[in-house]
Amino acid sequence: MKRITSVSRSWLAQRLQMGATSSLGSLLHRYRASGALERPEIRAVLSRFPA
């Protein structure tokens, strides 16, 4: 998500209730590594945002 937005990591972590800003990078890495970005419902949501 951070790759497609201009908001700060702290704003993103707080808004998505992901805990400490320092853990955001590892959480996003694990999410991407899980293949979740290939799920049709996730792709549909992300397609609404310009790359």
C-alpha positions in Angstrom: 0.0 0.0 0.0 2.8 2.3 0.8 4.0 1.9 -2.8 0.7 3.4 -4.1 0.1 6.2 -1.7 1.8 9.4 -0.6 0.7 9.3 3.0 3.3 8.8 5.8 3.9 5.4 7.3 2.7 6.7 10.7 -0.6 7.9 9.3 -1.1 4.6 7.4 -0.3 2.5 10.5 -2.6 4.5 12.7 -5.5 4.6 10.2 -5.3 0.8 9.6 -4.8 0.1 13.3 -1.6 -1.8 12.5 0.2 -1.0 15.7 3.6 0.7 15.9 5.0 2.4 12.8 8.2 0.4 13.1 6.2 -2.8 12.5 4.4 -1.6 9.4 7.1 -2.6 7.0 7.3 -6.2 8.2 3.5 -6.5 8.3 3.3 -5.3 4.7 6.1 -7.6 3.6 4.4 -10.6 5.1 1.1 -9.6 3.5 2.7 -9.3 0.1 4.7 -12.5 0.6 1.4 -14.4 1.4 0.1 -13.8 -2.1 -2.8 -11.8 -0.8 -2.3 -9.1 -3.5 -3.3 -11.7 -6.1 -6.7 -12.3 -4.6 -9.5 -11.0 -6.9 -11.2 -9.0 -4.2 -8.0 -7.3 -3.2 -7.1 -6.6 -6.8 -10.5 -5.1 -7.3 -10.1 -2.7 -4.4 -6.5 -1.7 -5.4 -7.6 -1.1 -9.0 -9.6 1.9 -7.8 -6.4 3.8 -7.0 -3.9 5.2 -9.5 -0.6 3.4 -9.6 
